[in-house]
Amino acid sequence: MAAPGRDEPPTGWVTPALTCLTDGIYYGWIDGVPNPVFWHWCEPSGRWLAVGTAAHTLVAREPLHLEASLLWTCCGLHGFVRDGKWIPA
């Protein structure tokens, strides 16, 4: 399977369905894993990259609230997920 491009969210790669936070940030749930997996579009690499959140505290599943912030070191994308929304740091 070819990697999806920027206009094709990574739906189905890790989970059957992903939830969109922004046009470049998605998350989904893997069965048996308490915290979600996040995907973001990394401009420098030109592809979708994933990050697990096992080290984060799941404050609420619905609406999603994680602590602490998420940081992708590949491109510096950094922010919080609170009340089901992405909040840039």
Short mmCIF file of the C-alpha atoms (twelve columns), coordinates in Angstrom:
data_MODEL
# 
_entry.id   MODEL 
# 
loop_
_atom_site.group_PDB 
_atom_site.id 
_atom_site.type_symbol 
_atom_site.label_atom_id 
_atom_site.label_alt_id 
_atom_site.label_comp_id 
_atom_site.label_asym_id 
_atom_site.label_seq_id 
_atom_site.Cartn_x 
_atom_site.Cartn_y 
_atom_site.Cartn_z 
_atom_site.pdbx_PDB_model_num 
ATOM 1  C CA . MET A 1  0.000   0.000  0.000  1 
ATOM 2  C CA . ALA A 2  1.408   3.383  -0.954 1 
ATOM 3  C CA . ALA A 3  1.580   6.051  1.708  1 
ATOM 4  C CA . PRO A 4  -1.264  8.570  1.481  1 
ATOM 5  C CA . GLY A 5  -0.427  12.093 0.381  1 
ATOM 6  C CA . ARG A 6  -1.214  15.294 2.244  1 
ATOM 7  C CA . ASP A 7  -4.777  15.370 0.935  1 
ATOM 8  C CA . GLU A 8  -5.376  11.757 1.966  1 
ATOM 9  C CA . PRO A 9  -5.616  11.320 5.743  1 
ATOM 10 C CA . PRO A 10 -3.982  8.145  7.079  1 
ATOM 11 C CA . THR A 11 -7.368  6.458  7.700  1 
ATOM 12 C CA . GLY A 12 -7.112  2.739  8.216  1 
ATOM 13 C CA . TRP A 13 -3.350  2.480  8.759  1 
ATOM 14 C CA . VAL A 14 -3.473  1.808  12.482 1 
ATOM 15 C CA . THR A 15 -7.154  1.954  13.321 1 
ATOM 16 C CA . PRO A 16 -10.356 1.450  11.359 1 
ATOM 17 C CA . ALA A 17 -11.244 5.133  11.736 1 
ATOM 18 C CA . LEU A 18 -9.413  8.257  12.760 1 
ATOM 19 C CA . THR A 19 -10.751 11.477 14.240 1 
ATOM 20 C CA . CYS A 20 -9.654  14.779 12.709 1 
ATOM 21 C CA . LEU A 21 -8.388  17.484 15.079 1 
ATOM 22 C CA . THR A 22 -7.049  19.707 12.273 1 
ATOM 23 C CA . ASP A 23 -6.452  19.105 8.578  1 
ATOM 24 C CA . GLY A 24 -2.973  17.858 9.541  1 
ATOM 25 C CA . ILE A 25 -3.586  16.085 12.885 1 
ATOM 26 C CA . TYR A 26 -5.633  12.930 13.440 1 
ATOM 27 C CA . TYR A 27 -5.960  10.393 16.226 1 
ATOM 28 C CA . GLY A 28 -7.363  6.917  16.610 1 
ATOM 29 C CA . TRP A 29 -7.676  4.062  19.085 1 
ATOM 30 C CA . ILE A 30 -6.070  0.632  18.932 1 
ATOM 31 C CA . ASP A 31 -8.017  -2.163 20.650 1 
ATOM 32 C CA . GLY A 32 -6.663  -2.861 24.122 1 
ATOM 33 C CA . VAL A 33 -4.486  0.281  24.226 1 
ATOM 34 C CA . PRO A 34 -5.782  2.898  26.679 1 
ATOM 35 C CA . ASN A 35 -4.331  5.990  24.968 1 
ATOM 36 C CA . PRO A 36 -4.799  7.105  21.364 1 
ATOM 37 C CA . VAL A 37 -2.249  7.119  18.557 1 
ATOM 38 C CA . PHE A 38 -1.746  10.453 16.788 1 
ATOM 39 C CA . TRP A 39 -0.818  11.138 13.174 1 
ATOM 40 C CA . HIS A 40 0.365   14.443 11.766 1 
ATOM 41 C CA . TRP A 41 1.433   15.656 8.362  1 
ATOM 42 C CA . CYS A 42 5.142   16.451 8.573  1 
ATOM 43 C CA . GLU A 43 6.000   19.082 5.966  1 
ATOM 44 C CA . PRO A 44 9.789   18.495 6.027  1 
ATOM 45 C CA . SER A 45 9.434   14.756 5.408  1 
ATOM 46 C CA . GLY A 46 6.370   15.027 3.162  1 
ATOM 47 C CA . ARG A 47 4.507   12.200 4.896  1 
ATOM 48 C CA . TRP A 48 2.187   11.283 7.728  1 
ATOM 49 C CA . LEU A 49 4.027   10.402 10.967 1 
ATOM 50 C CA . ALA A 50 2.600   8.681  14.026 1 
ATOM 51 C CA . VAL A 51 3.291   9.054  17.725 1 
ATOM 52 C CA . GLY A 52 2.004   6.995  20.612 1 
ATOM 53 C CA . THR A 53 0.809   8.622  23.804 1 
ATOM 54 C CA . ALA A 54 1.506   5.895  26.381 1 
ATOM 55 C CA . ALA A 55 3.559   8.331  28.487 1 
ATOM 56 C CA . HIS A 56 0.680   10.840 28.561 1 
ATOM 57 C CA . THR A 57 -2.182  11.004 31.024 1 
ATOM 58 C CA . LEU A 58 -5.586  10.378 29.496 1 
ATOM 59 C CA . VAL A 59 -7.728  12.874 31.421 1 
ATOM 60 C CA . ALA A 60 -10.883 12.231 29.372 1 
ATOM 61 C CA . ARG A 61 -11.671 10.096 26.348 1 
ATOM 62 C CA . GLU A 62 -14.726 12.101 25.264 1 
ATOM 63 C CA . PRO A 63 -14.107 14.884 24.603 1 
ATOM 64 C CA . LEU A 64 -10.438 13.943 24.338 1 
ATOM 65 C CA . HIS A 65 -8.104  15.546 26.862 1 
ATOM 66 C CA . LEU A 66 -4.446  14.510 27.240 1 
ATOM 67 C CA . GLU A 67 -1.713  15.860 29.472 1 
ATOM 68 C CA . ALA A 68 1.055   16.826 28.817 1 
ATOM 69 C CA . SER A 69 1.481   18.396 25.386 1 
ATOM 70 C CA . LEU A 70 2.404   16.533 22.213 1 
ATOM 71 C CA . LEU A 71 5.653   17.384 20.437 1 
ATOM 72 C CA . TRP A 72 6.866   16.032 17.115 1 
ATOM 73 C CA . THR A 73 10.610  16.607 17.081 1 
ATOM 74 C CA . CYS A 74 10.770  15.994 13.308 1 
ATOM 75 C CA . CYS A 75 9.277   19.405 12.573 1 
ATOM 76 C CA . GLY A 76 8.605   21.029 15.955 1 
ATOM 77 C CA . LEU A 77 4.806   20.728 15.849 1 
ATOM 78 C CA . HIS A 78 3.767   21.207 19.466 1 
ATOM 79 C CA . GLY A 79 0.429   21.564 21.191 1 
ATOM 80 C CA . PHE A 80 -2.180  20.309 23.618 1 
ATOM 81 C CA . VAL A 81 -5.348  18.275 23.149 1 
ATOM 82 C CA . ARG A 82 -8.042  19.593 25.459 1 
ATOM 83 C CA . ASP A 83 -11.822 19.447 25.192 1 
ATOM 84 C CA . GLY A 84 -11.415 17.538 21.926 1 
ATOM 85 C CA . LYS A 85 -9.496  20.369 20.258 1 
ATOM 86 C CA . TRP A 86 -5.905  20.969 19.217 1 
ATOM 87 C CA . ILE A 87 -4.372  23.977 20.989 1 
ATOM 88 C CA . PRO A 88 -0.992  25.055 19.567 1 
ATOM 89 C CA . ALA A 89 1.717   25.577 22.171 1 
# 
